């Protein structure tokens, strides 16, 4: 799929006589590194818009898509300044012989990574830019927006065994990857002895199905039917599980956490989070198998819901791996059987986690979850407008399908699902990231009059 998309885009521009591609970034012919004139003209020749860009190497002679080696993929509305910033930071990271591990997490950053690739490769570093509005379809054959396109292309590259050590993206790849990068620094980049990563090995064994004739809405409802809908109608499952403990009028019960008053999660959802979290972690770290949780906050439009009656409000993930430490802080309470729920796979009561932030917003202490409070609660109360549920499961490719019928890892499938929901339920979706700036969640003026605790 990656090869096909590259053939239709990057390779086509390289082969076309009326485009400047390939555009080399760095001129190293003088005493100091400079931008090439071609790169400077390339970045300045565009106004504001929705852009995807690729930094890449070429394996000469350039004859096929596999001769294009992706180093970094990004998206922006301000391409001229973004490409200038990339040049400056790569230049400042050179020479790589000056790099030293200072012992802190993140000291080997993405620009150190890109600079290492540039230093060790036989090819110059090139840049390719495209206005997303000029692309008829994304790599899965569907219209897309720039944030979704970045996530899709990053997912495809990470699942391609050719590019494991060269690819420098940290977002939309598993947390395990930047964690391992940080352990070895420069030695991560080994152009001669690359080996497929875990996700590429899984993807190699799975073949997708023909999706022709299906819309994005069809894909979303197909996925819901095989996951949330199926478990709601399975008498052996506890679903649908209310997110909060409520009375008969949907007033959410409260609990004290230190000096703060916090909305109380339901006992059933606490049990589900611990149960699924235990599939991912043990006391000393991350287990083999599922390495995190996927979750969908949703409401129901019917007492006997069809897939179309399951209304998604928020989609997210919690990875068992941390970028700094192997065991994510989000899973420590679960891994070590602690009774505390401050972080709790991102649904914890602390001020940087979902329930904690929502509680602070409902009671007027902060406004981080203003859209959630406005959409879920009656003004000035802690009474839900409608019962709100949470589907949260260890993301297991052996059990659950990914939405495009290919093998999608956790950090990838979150973005794929958000893209489908943005097409299907744009006015219900409360995700602010991985959606366009003009999405309702980012444009509506949400208001909430705080409740008294």
BAVO-75153 format. One record per residue (C-alpha): residue number from 1; residue in three letters; x, y, z. Coordinates in nm, 4 decimals, decimal comma. Layout:
BAVO-75153
[atom NUM ALA [X Y Z]];
...
END
This chain:
BAVO-75153
[atom 1 UNK [0,0000 0,0000 0,0000]];
[atom 2 UNK [0,2861 0,2381 0,0815]];
[atom 3 UNK [0,4582 0,1561 -0,2481]];
[atom 4 UNK [0,1408 0,2216 -0,4447]];
[atom 5 UNK [0,0796 0,5579 -0,2770]];
[atom 6 UNK [0,4421 0,6696 -0,3212]];
[atom 7 UNK [0,4289 0,5728 -0,6878]];
[atom 8 UNK [0,1249 0,7944 -0,7388]];
[atom 9 UNK [0,2664 1,0918 -0,5481]];
[atom 10 UNK [0,6372 1,1344 -0,4701]];
[atom 11 UNK [0,7728 0,9187 -0,7516]];
[atom 12 UNK [0,5309 1,0742 -1,0007]];
[atom 13 UNK [0,6598 1,4217 -0,9078]];
[atom 14 UNK [1,0213 1,3099 -0,9384]];
[atom 15 UNK [0,9495 1,1686 -1,2836]];
[atom 16 UNK [0,7521 1,4744 -1,4007]];
[atom 17 UNK [0,9452 1,7327 -1,6013]];
[atom 18 UNK [0,7349 2,0263 -1,4767]];
[atom 19 UNK [0,8163 1,9794 -1,1051]];
[atom 20 UNK [1,1400 2,0667 -0,9223]];
[atom 21 UNK [1,1590 1,7283 -0,7500]];
[atom 22 UNK [1,3774 1,5843 -0,6167]];
[atom 23 UNK [1,4615 1,8885 -0,4033]];
[atom 24 UNK [1,7822 1,8588 -0,2011]];
[atom 25 UNK [1,7753 2,0210 0,1441]];
[atom 26 UNK [2,1371 2,0748 0,2494]];
[atom 27 UNK [2,4269 2,2279 0,0608]];
[atom 28 UNK [2,7459 2,0997 0,2220]];
[atom 29 UNK [2,9874 2,2304 -0,0398]];
[atom 30 UNK [3,1095 2,5259 0,1677]];
[atom 31 UNK [3,2650 2,5748 0,5085]];
[atom 32 UNK [2,9199 2,5832 0,6683]];
[atom 33 UNK [2,5995 2,3960 0,5898]];
[atom 34 UNK [2,3453 2,6007 0,3971]];
[atom 35 UNK [2,0024 2,5497 0,2483]];
[atom 36 UNK [2,0156 2,4781 -0,1201]];
[atom 37 UNK [1,8611 2,7456 -0,3414]];
[atom 38 UNK [1,6181 2,4849 -0,4699]];
[atom 39 UNK [1,4996 2,4050 -0,1174]];
[atom 40 UNK [1,4622 2,7719 -0,0301]];
[atom 41 UNK [1,2545 2,8366 -0,3426]];
[atom 42 UNK [1,0530 2,5196 -0,2854]];
[atom 43 UNK [0,9453 2,6171 0,0649]];
[atom 44 UNK [0,8767 2,9826 -0,0208]];
[atom 45 UNK [0,6720 2,9065 -0,3284]];
[atom 46 UNK [0,3604 2,8194 -0,1292]];
[atom 47 UNK [0,1172 3,0092 0,0879]];
[atom 48 UNK [-0,0785 2,8905 0,3890]];
[atom 49 UNK [-0,2743 2,5726 0,3342]];
[atom 50 UNK [-0,3004 2,2080 0,4283]];
[atom 51 UNK [0,0312 2,0407 0,3532]];
[atom 52 UNK [0,1887 1,7009 0,3995]];
[atom 53 UNK [0,5664 1,6822 0,3654]];
[atom 54 UNK [0,8268 1,4105 0,3504]];
[atom 55 UNK [1,2002 1,4185 0,4188]];
[atom 56 UNK [1,3600 1,1280 0,2334]];
[atom 57 UNK [1,6655 0,9641 0,0819]];
[atom 58 UNK [1,7024 0,8236 -0,2691]];
[atom 59 UNK [1,8517 0,4926 -0,3661]];
[atom 60 UNK [1,9960 0,5533 -0,7140]];
[atom 61 UNK [1,9017 0,4838 -0,9818]];
[atom 62 UNK [1,5488 0,5973 -0,8938]];
[atom 63 UNK [1,3250 0,3561 -1,0821]];
[atom 64 UNK [1,0600 0,2374 -0,8383]];
[atom 65 UNK [0,8847 0,3424 -0,5187]];
[atom 66 UNK [1,1135 0,1341 -0,2956]];
[atom 67 UNK [1,4009 0,3590 -0,4056]];
[atom 68 UNK [1,2404 0,6378 -0,1988]];
[atom 69 UNK [1,3411 0,5962 0,1664]];
[atom 70 UNK [1,1230 0,7972 0,4100]];
[atom 71 UNK [1,3073 0,9649 0,6971]];
[atom 72 UNK [1,0374 1,1913 0,8428]];
[atom 73 UNK [0,6708 1,2687 0,7678]];
[atom 74 UNK [0,4869 1,5775 0,8915]];
[atom 75 UNK [0,1868 1,8013 0,8313]];
[atom 76 UNK [0,1453 2,1758 0,8665]];
[atom 77 UNK [-0,0534 2,4787 0,7555]];
[atom 78 UNK [0,2655 2,6912 0,7443]];
[atom 79 UNK [0,5010 2,5018 0,5191]];
[atom 80 UNK [0,7627 2,7748 0,4606]];
[atom 81 UNK [0,8408 2,8246 0,8296]];
[atom 82 UNK [0,8166 2,4539 0,9082]];
[atom 83 UNK [1,0742 2,3587 0,6433]];
[atom 84 UNK [1,3014 2,6417 0,7545]];
[atom 85 UNK [1,2774 2,5129 1,1119]];
[atom 86 UNK [1,3614 2,1589 1,0032]];
[atom 87 UNK [1,6693 2,2729 0,8136]];
[atom 88 UNK [1,7989 2,4786 1,1057]];
[atom 89 UNK [1,7494 2,2025 1,3597]];
[atom 90 UNK [1,9067 1,9332 1,1440]];
[atom 91 UNK [2,1993 2,1662 1,0720]];
[atom 92 UNK [2,2420 2,2407 1,4424]];
[atom 93 UNK [2,2441 1,8661 1,5208]];
[atom 94 UNK [2,5465 1,8190 1,2934]];
[atom 95 UNK [2,8145 1,6993 1,3134]];
[atom 96 UNK [2,6812 1,3946 1,4942]];
[atom 97 UNK [3,0296 1,3294 1,6333]];
[atom 98 UNK [2,9589 1,6152 1,8768]];
[atom 99 UNK [2,6460 1,4479 2,0162]];
[atom 100 UNK [2,6702 1,3321 2,3764]];
[atom 101 UNK [2,4161 1,1512 2,5855]];
[atom 102 UNK [2,3530 1,3797 2,8836]];
[atom 103 UNK [2,1731 1,1029 3,0703]];
[atom 104 UNK [1,8309 1,2607 3,0457]];
[atom 105 UNK [1,5373 1,1121 2,8624]];
[atom 106 UNK [1,4952 1,2533 2,5137]];
[atom 107 UNK [1,8541 1,3662 2,4714]];
[atom 108 UNK [1,8597 1,1689 2,1451]];
[atom 109 UNK [1,5786 1,3556 1,9756]];
[atom 110 UNK [1,4253 1,3358 1,6312]];
[atom 111 UNK [1,6654 1,5936 1,4845]];
[atom 112 UNK [1,9632 1,4009 1,6182]];
[atom 113 UNK [1,8063 1,0981 1,4511]];
[atom 114 UNK [1,7565 1,2747 1,1165]];
[atom 115 UNK [2,1098 1,4156 1,1344]];
[atom 116 UNK [2,2501 1,0677 1,2010]];
[atom 117 UNK [2,0672 0,9273 0,9000]];
[atom 118 UNK [2,1903 1,2144 0,6840]];
[atom 119 UNK [2,5480 1,1682 0,8039]];
[atom 120 UNK [2,5551 0,7927 0,7454]];
[atom 121 UNK [2,3642 0,7738 0,4179]];
[atom 122 UNK [2,5129 0,7851 0,0708]];
[atom 123 UNK [2,2156 0,9905 -0,0487]];
[atom 124 UNK [2,1477 1,3609 0,0126]];
[atom 125 UNK [1,8415 1,4503 0,2192]];
[atom 126 UNK [1,5464 1,5584 0,0047]];
[atom 127 UNK [1,2109 1,7210 0,0785]];
[atom 128 UNK [0,8751 1,6660 -0,0918]];
[atom 129 UNK [0,5636 1,8738 -0,0240]];
[atom 130 UNK [0,2050 1,8311 -0,1392]];
[atom 131 UNK [-0,1110 2,0325 -0,0827]];
[atom 132 UNK [-0,3513 1,7748 0,0603]];
[atom 133 UNK [-0,6393 1,9326 -0,1312]];
[atom 134 UNK [-0,4621 1,8276 -0,4514]];
[atom 135 UNK [-0,4677 1,4589 -0,3534]];
[atom 136 UNK [-0,7862 1,2824 -0,4611]];
[atom 137 UNK [-0,7441 0,9963 -0,2159]];
[atom 138 UNK [-0,5200 0,8895 0,0664]];
[atom 139 UNK [-0,3196 0,5665 0,0755]];
[atom 140 UNK [-0,6251 0,3623 0,1758]];
[atom 141 UNK [-0,8253 0,4907 -0,1201]];
[atom 142 UNK [-1,0386 0,7445 0,0695]];
[atom 143 UNK [-1,0440 1,1255 0,0795]];
[atom 144 UNK [-0,8530 1,2504 0,3789]];
[atom 145 UNK [-0,7384 1,5596 0,5675]];
[atom 146 UNK [-0,3806 1,6400 0,6564]];
[atom 147 UNK [-0,3767 1,5162 1,0174]];
[atom 148 UNK [-0,5287 1,1848 0,9160]];
[atom 149 UNK [-0,2982 1,1574 0,6151]];
[atom 150 UNK [0,0072 1,2031 0,8365]];
[atom 151 UNK [-0,1112 0,9299 1,0725]];
[atom 152 UNK [-0,1910 0,6895 0,7889]];
[atom 153 UNK [0,1406 0,7345 0,6097]];
[atom 154 UNK [0,3411 0,7108 0,9331]];
[atom 155 UNK [0,1582 0,3872 1,0150]];
[atom 156 UNK [0,2367 0,2384 0,6763]];
[atom 157 UNK [0,6043 0,3325 0,6956]];
[atom 158 UNK [0,6451 0,1959 1,0474]];
[atom 159 UNK [0,4900 -0,1331 0,9338]];
[atom 160 UNK [0,7319 -0,1556 0,6408]];
[atom 161 UNK [1,0397 -0,3648 0,7284]];
[atom 162 UNK [1,2687 -0,1604 0,5043]];
[atom 163 UNK [1,2611 0,1586 0,7069]];
[atom 164 UNK [1,2797 0,0576 1,0715]];
[atom 165 UNK [1,5991 0,2373 1,1790]];
[atom 166 UNK [1,5906 0,5249 0,9316]];
[atom 167 UNK [1,2392 0,6532 1,0111]];
[atom 168 UNK [1,2552 0,9291 1,2744]];
[atom 169 UNK [0,8882 0,9952 1,3597]];
[atom 170 UNK [0,7976 0,9667 1,7275]];
[atom 171 UNK [0,4215 1,0283 1,6962]];
[atom 172 UNK [0,1832 0,7605 1,5617]];
[atom 173 UNK [0,4458 0,4950 1,6311]];
[atom 174 UNK [0,4400 0,2758 1,9438]];
[atom 175 UNK [0,5897 0,4322 2,2572]];
[atom 176 UNK [0,8209 0,1337 2,2697]];
[atom 177 UNK [1,0128 0,2753 1,9725]];
[atom 178 UNK [1,1232 0,6133 2,1166]];
[atom 179 UNK [1,1884 0,4337 2,4456]];
[atom 180 UNK [1,4292 0,1951 2,2743]];
[atom 181 UNK [1,5826 0,4776 2,0694]];
[atom 182 UNK [1,6629 0,6627 2,3886]];
[atom 183 UNK [1,8465 0,3613 2,5261]];
[atom 184 UNK [2,1031 0,3408 2,2444]];
[atom 185 UNK [2,1274 0,6883 2,0922]];
[atom 186 UNK [2,3268 0,7072 1,7688]];
[atom 187 UNK [2,3569 0,3313 1,7483]];
[atom 188 UNK [1,9859 0,3086 1,6730]];
[atom 189 UNK [2,0630 0,4030 1,3139]];
[atom 190 UNK [2,2193 0,1030 1,1461]];
[atom 191 UNK [2,1650 0,1266 0,7741]];
[atom 192 UNK [2,3431 -0,1993 0,6972]];
[atom 193 UNK [2,1818 -0,4338 0,9484]];
[atom 194 UNK [1,8201 -0,3301 0,9707]];
[atom 195 UNK [1,5665 -0,5812 1,1039]];
[atom 196 UNK [1,1853 -0,5644 1,0915]];
[atom 197 UNK [1,0178 -0,4269 1,4017]];
[atom 198 UNK [0,7401 -0,6055 1,5872]];
[atom 199 UNK [0,4603 -0,4318 1,3947]];
[atom 200 UNK [0,6185 -0,5025 1,0550]];
[atom 201 UNK [0,6440 -0,8716 1,1396]];
[atom 202 UNK [0,2735 -0,8847 1,2278]];
[atom 203 UNK [0,1711 -0,6861 0,9196]];
[atom 204 UNK [0,3685 -0,9166 0,6915]];
[atom 205 UNK [0,1433 -1,2069 0,7884]];
[atom 206 UNK [-0,1882 -1,0312 0,7254]];
[atom 207 UNK [-0,3487 -0,9378 0,3951]];
[atom 208 UNK [-0,6227 -0,6776 0,3688]];
[atom 209 UNK [-0,9655 -0,7238 0,2128]];
[atom 210 UNK [-1,1265 -0,5432 -0,0769]];
[atom 211 UNK [-1,3028 -0,2341 0,0558]];
[atom 212 UNK [-1,4328 -0,1085 -0,2799]];
[atom 213 UNK [-1,7814 0,0354 -0,2653]];
[atom 214 UNK [-1,7645 0,1092 0,1085]];
[atom 215 UNK [-1,7715 0,4613 0,2455]];
[atom 216 UNK [-1,5898 0,5786 0,5561]];
[atom 217 UNK [-1,9230 0,5568 0,7377]];
[atom 218 UNK [-1,9576 0,1939 0,6254]];
[atom 219 UNK [-1,6099 0,1179 0,7612]];
[atom 220 UNK [-1,6919 0,2774 1,0962]];
[atom 221 UNK [-2,0201 0,0893 1,1374]];
[atom 222 UNK [-1,8557 -0,2367 1,0287]];
[atom 223 UNK [-1,5908 -0,1898 1,2963]];
[atom 224 UNK [-1,8483 -0,0989 1,5626]];
[atom 225 UNK [-2,0556 -0,4049 1,4724]];
[atom 226 UNK [-1,7574 -0,6327 1,5315]];
[atom 227 UNK [-1,6517 -0,4680 1,8590]];
[atom 228 UNK [-1,8767 -0,2459 2,0731]];
[atom 229 UNK [-2,2087 -0,3658 1,9264]];
[atom 230 UNK [-2,1110 -0,7318 1,9518]];
[atom 231 UNK [-2,0133 -0,7010 2,3168]];
[atom 232 UNK [-2,3259 -0,5019 2,4072]];
[atom 233 UNK [-2,5353 -0,7884 2,2705]];
[atom 234 UNK [-2,3200 -1,0636 2,4230]];
[atom 235 UNK [-2,4835 -1,1781 2,7463]];
[atom 236 UNK [-2,1471 -1,2969 2,8778]];
[atom 237 UNK [-2,0091 -0,9415 2,8673]];
[atom 238 UNK [-2,0835 -0,6532 3,1040]];
[atom 239 UNK [-2,1309 -0,3979 2,8248]];
[atom 240 UNK [-2,2568 -0,1361 2,7921]];
[atom 241 UNK [-2,0671 -0,0130 3,0974]];
[atom 242 UNK [-2,1545 0,3332 3,2329]];
[atom 243 UNK [-1,8493 0,5497 3,2782]];
[atom 244 UNK [-1,9835 0,7075 3,5994]];
[atom 245 UNK [-2,1695 0,5916 3,9073]];
[atom 246 UNK [-2,5069 0,7692 3,8931]];
[atom 247 UNK [-2,8459 0,7742 4,0608]];
[atom 248 UNK [-3,1748 0,7250 3,8778]];
[atom 249 UNK [-3,1654 1,0835 3,7503]];
[atom 250 UNK [-2,8129 1,0500 3,6083]];
[atom 251 UNK [-2,6618 1,2642 3,8828]];
[atom 252 UNK [-2,3012 1,1487 3,9113]];
[atom 253 UNK [-2,1860 1,0436 4,2558]];
[atom 254 UNK [-1,8882 1,2272 4,4004]];
[atom 255 UNK [-1,5853 1,1154 4,5943]];
[atom 256 UNK [-1,3097 1,3013 4,7767]];
[atom 257 UNK [-0,9494 1,2944 4,6620]];
[atom 258 UNK [-0,7429 1,4930 4,9071]];
[atom 259 UNK [-0,8965 1,8392 4,9055]];
[atom 260 UNK [-1,0641 1,7858 4,5667]];
[atom 261 UNK [-1,4091 1,6578 4,4829]];
[atom 262 UNK [-1,4041 1,4104 4,1960]];
[atom 263 UNK [-1,6710 1,2534 3,9758]];
[atom 264 UNK [-1,6966 0,8855 4,0672]];
[atom 265 UNK [-1,6355 0,6264 3,7982]];
[atom 266 UNK [-1,8607 0,3238 3,8081]];
[atom 267 UNK [-1,7300 0,0181 3,9897]];
[atom 268 UNK [-1,7895 -0,1822 3,6715]];
[atom 269 UNK [-1,5654 0,0389 3,4602]];
[atom 270 UNK [-1,2920 0,0302 3,7254]];
[atom 271 UNK [-1,3087 -0,3482 3,7111]];
[atom 272 UNK [-1,2917 -0,3450 3,3302]];
[atom 273 UNK [-0,9913 -0,1096 3,3267]];
[atom 274 UNK [-0,7991 -0,3256 3,5725]];
[atom 275 UNK [-0,8971 -0,6460 3,3920]];
[atom 276 UNK [-0,7859 -0,5200 3,0520]];
[atom 277 UNK [-0,4814 -0,3419 3,1879]];
[atom 278 UNK [-0,3592 -0,6646 3,3459]];
[atom 279 UNK [-0,3504 -0,8171 2,9984]];
[atom 280 UNK [-0,0796 -0,5653 2,9099]];
[atom 281 UNK [0,1418 -0,5339 3,2194]];
[atom 282 UNK [0,2840 -0,7181 3,5169]];
[atom 283 UNK [0,4583 -0,5873 3,8270]];
[atom 284 UNK [0,7920 -0,5385 3,6539]];
[atom 285 UNK [0,6935 -0,4115 3,3119]];
[atom 286 UNK [0,5076 -0,4813 2,9891]];
[atom 287 UNK [0,3868 -0,8274 2,8931]];
[atom 288 UNK [0,4195 -0,9837 2,5509]];
[atom 289 UNK [0,0979 -0,9434 2,3545]];
[atom 290 UNK [-0,1379 -0,6430 2,3736]];
[atom 291 UNK [0,0653 -0,3390 2,4735]];
[atom 292 UNK [-0,2074 -0,0937 2,5585]];
[atom 293 UNK [-0,5761 -0,0072 2,5748]];
[atom 294 UNK [-0,8039 0,1412 2,3107]];
[atom 295 UNK [-1,1135 0,3199 2,4347]];
[atom 296 UNK [-1,4304 0,4771 2,2972]];
[atom 297 UNK [-1,6521 0,6997 2,5104]];
[atom 298 UNK [-2,0020 0,6778 2,3649]];
[atom 299 UNK [-2,3737 0,7266 2,4131]];
[atom 300 UNK [-2,6711 0,5269 2,2858]];
[atom 301 UNK [-2,9564 0,6533 2,0692]];
[atom 302 UNK [-3,1722 0,3465 2,1432]];
[atom 303 UNK [-3,2378 0,0967 2,4201]];
[atom 304 UNK [-3,1775 -0,1800 2,1663]];
[atom 305 UNK [-2,8958 -0,0194 1,9707]];
[atom 306 UNK [-2,7860 -0,0962 1,6195]];
[atom 307 UNK [-2,4308 0,0003 1,5178]];
[atom 308 UNK [-2,5738 0,3305 1,3906]];
[atom 309 UNK [-2,7229 0,3978 1,7373]];
[atom 310 UNK [-2,3817 0,3856 1,9058]];
[atom 311 UNK [-2,2738 0,7513 1,9108]];
[atom 312 UNK [-1,8987 0,7980 1,9654]];
[atom 313 UNK [-1,7953 1,1007 2,1699]];
[atom 314 UNK [-1,4217 1,0454 2,2218]];
[atom 315 UNK [-1,1598 0,7959 2,1019]];
[atom 316 UNK [-0,8207 0,7451 2,2625]];
[atom 317 UNK [-0,5533 0,5032 2,3713]];
[atom 318 UNK [-0,3268 0,4342 2,6638]];
[atom 319 UNK [0,0013 0,2597 2,5886]];
[atom 320 UNK [0,1569 0,0270 2,8426]];
[atom 321 UNK [0,5042 0,1351 2,7318]];
[atom 322 UNK [0,6233 0,4756 2,8353]];
[atom 323 UNK [0,8555 0,6831 2,6211]];
[atom 324 UNK [1,0848 0,7450 2,9160]];
[atom 325 UNK [1,0455 0,4271 3,1201]];
[atom 326 UNK [0,9388 0,0882 2,9951]];
[atom 327 UNK [0,6306 0,0841 3,2179]];
[atom 328 UNK [0,4139 0,3874 3,1521]];
[atom 329 UNK [0,3123 0,5902 3,4565]];
[atom 330 UNK [-0,0449 0,5417 3,3333]];
[atom 331 UNK [-0,0197 0,1707 3,4180]];
[atom 332 UNK [0,1787 0,1671 3,7426]];
[atom 333 UNK [-0,1264 0,1433 3,9672]];
[atom 334 UNK [-0,2617 -0,1473 3,7647]];
[atom 335 UNK [0,0714 -0,3268 3,7291]];
[atom 336 UNK [0,1483 -0,3070 4,1009]];
[atom 337 UNK [-0,2073 -0,3792 4,2230]];
[atom 338 UNK [-0,2392 -0,0446 4,3942]];
[atom 339 UNK [-0,5767 0,0804 4,5091]];
[atom 340 UNK [-0,5015 0,4373 4,3953]];
[atom 341 UNK [-0,6425 0,5570 4,0647]];
[atom 342 UNK [-0,4629 0,8852 4,0005]];
[atom 343 UNK [-0,3554 0,7978 3,6446]];
[atom 344 UNK [-0,5419 0,4687 3,5860]];
[atom 345 UNK [-0,4757 0,4104 3,2143]];
[atom 346 UNK [-0,5516 0,7803 3,1460]];
[atom 347 UNK [-0,8960 0,7600 3,3118]];
[atom 348 UNK [-0,7649 0,8548 3,6539]];
[atom 349 UNK [-0,8675 1,1166 3,9088]];
[atom 350 UNK [-0,5454 1,3198 3,8959]];
[atom 351 UNK [-0,5402 1,6685 3,7492]];
[atom 352 UNK [-0,3676 1,5551 3,4267]];
[atom 353 UNK [-0,6017 1,2642 3,3507]];
[atom 354 UNK [-0,9488 1,2409 3,2000]];
[atom 355 UNK [-1,1756 1,2100 3,5040]];
[atom 356 UNK [-0,9638 1,4484 3,7099]];
[atom 357 UNK [-0,9623 1,7157 3,4393]];
[atom 358 UNK [-1,3346 1,6733 3,3779]];
[atom 359 UNK [-1,4059 1,7007 3,7522]];
[atom 360 UNK [-1,2017 2,0203 3,7776]];
[atom 361 UNK [-1,3936 2,1647 3,4834]];
[atom 362 UNK [-1,7351 2,0636 3,6180]];
[atom 363 UNK [-1,6574 2,2289 3,9526]];
[atom 364 UNK [-1,4927 2,5380 3,8071]];
[atom 365 UNK [-1,1338 2,4740 3,9104]];
[atom 366 UNK [-1,0043 2,4537 3,5528]];
[atom 367 UNK [-1,1329 2,4404 3,1961]];
[atom 368 UNK [-0,9252 2,1705 3,0222]];
[atom 369 UNK [-1,2318 1,9553 2,9573]];
[atom 370 UNK [-1,4702 2,2408 2,8741]];
[atom 371 UNK [-1,6094 2,0676 2,5653]];
[atom 372 UNK [-1,6712 1,7476 2,7623]];
[atom 373 UNK [-1,8470 1,9297 3,0464]];
[atom 374 UNK [-2,0593 2,1328 2,8042]];
[atom 375 UNK [-2,1647 1,8313 2,5990]];
[atom 376 UNK [-2,2064 1,5690 2,8709]];
[atom 377 UNK [-2,3515 1,7612 3,1684]];
[atom 378 UNK [-2,6493 1,9844 3,2365]];
[atom 379 UNK [-2,5356 2,3409 3,2997]];
[atom 380 UNK [-2,4437 2,4161 3,6602]];
[atom 381 UNK [-2,4777 2,0530 3,7725]];
[atom 382 UNK [-2,3017 1,7189 3,7820]];
[atom 383 UNK [-2,6051 1,5563 3,6188]];
[atom 384 UNK [-2,5452 1,3853 3,2845]];
[atom 385 UNK [-2,7609 1,4858 2,9898]];
[atom 386 UNK [-2,7526 1,1241 2,8721]];
[atom 387 UNK [-2,6027 0,8056 3,0107]];
[atom 388 UNK [-2,2411 0,7899 2,8954]];
[atom 389 UNK [-2,0529 0,4643 2,8451]];
[atom 390 UNK [-1,6937 0,3567 2,7998]];
[atom 391 UNK [-1,5705 0,0709 2,5830]];
[atom 392 UNK [-1,2120 -0,0005 2,6814]];
[atom 393 UNK [-1,0164 -0,3058 2,5764]];
[atom 394 UNK [-0,6591 -0,4269 2,5400]];
[atom 395 UNK [-0,5907 -0,3781 2,1686]];
[atom 396 UNK [-0,5461 -0,7355 2,0524]];
[atom 397 UNK [-0,5120 -0,7878 1,6772]];
[atom 398 UNK [-0,6038 -1,1532 1,7219]];
[atom 399 UNK [-0,9398 -1,0567 1,8704]];
[atom 400 UNK [-1,0373 -0,7210 1,7231]];
[atom 401 UNK [-1,0338 -0,6054 1,3603]];
[atom 402 UNK [-0,8750 -0,2838 1,2494]];
[atom 403 UNK [-1,1045 -0,0537 1,0505]];
[atom 404 UNK [-0,9370 -0,0872 0,7098]];
[atom 405 UNK [-0,8990 -0,4660 0,7287]];
[atom 406 UNK [-0,5213 -0,4429 0,7561]];
[atom 407 UNK [-0,3040 -0,5005 1,0579]];
[atom 408 UNK [-0,3005 -0,1740 1,2568]];
[atom 409 UNK [-0,1094 -0,1341 1,5826]];
[atom 410 UNK [-0,2503 0,0682 1,8739]];
[atom 411 UNK [-0,0888 0,4070 1,8019]];
[atom 412 UNK [-0,2067 0,3759 1,4421]];
[atom 413 UNK [-0,5605 0,2441 1,4923]];
[atom 414 UNK [-0,6539 0,5322 1,7252]];
[atom 415 UNK [-0,5935 0,7841 1,4454]];
[atom 416 UNK [-0,7642 0,5652 1,1833]];
[atom 417 UNK [-1,0805 0,5455 1,3931]];
[atom 418 UNK [-1,0790 0,9191 1,4681]];
[atom 419 UNK [-1,0649 0,9816 1,0931]];
[atom 420 UNK [-1,3681 0,7602 1,0347]];
[atom 421 UNK [-1,5695 0,9154 1,3179]];
[atom 422 UNK [-1,4871 1,2668 1,1988]];
[atom 423 UNK [-1,6482 1,1711 0,8683]];
[atom 424 UNK [-1,9454 0,9962 1,0307]];
[atom 425 UNK [-2,0213 1,1914 1,3523]];
[atom 426 UNK [-1,8333 1,5233 1,3224]];
[atom 427 UNK [-2,0652 1,7127 1,5583]];
[atom 428 UNK [-2,0484 1,4469 1,8301]];
[atom 429 UNK [-1,6731 1,3869 1,8273]];
[atom 430 UNK [-1,4930 1,5617 2,1153]];
[atom 431 UNK [-1,1380 1,4874 2,0031]];
[atom 432 UNK [-0,9475 1,8112 1,9441]];
[atom 433 UNK [-0,6274 1,6570 1,8080]];
[atom 434 UNK [-0,5926 1,4469 1,4911]];
[atom 435 UNK [-0,8879 1,6404 1,3421]];
[atom 436 UNK [-0,8839 1,9576 1,1300]];
[atom 437 UNK [-0,8793 2,3001 1,2892]];
[atom 438 UNK [-1,2255 2,3629 1,1444]];
[atom 439 UNK [-1,3725 2,0546 1,3130]];
[atom 440 UNK [-1,6751 2,1368 1,5340]];
[atom 441 UNK [-1,4784 2,0358 1,8453]];
[atom 442 UNK [-1,2239 2,3066 1,7589]];
[atom 443 UNK [-1,4638 2,5745 1,6324]];
[atom 444 UNK [-1,7636 2,5671 1,8640]];
[atom 445 UNK [-1,7645 2,8045 2,1585]];
[atom 446 UNK [-1,8285 2,5603 2,4411]];
[atom 447 UNK [-1,9646 2,7041 2,7645]];
[atom 448 UNK [-2,0283 2,5465 3,1013]];
[atom 449 UNK [-2,1547 2,7034 3,4222]];
[atom 450 UNK [-1,9714 2,5214 3,7015]];
[atom 451 UNK [-2,1607 2,3069 3,9476]];
[atom 452 UNK [-2,1496 2,3410 4,3234]];
[atom 453 UNK [-1,9848 2,0479 4,4986]];
END
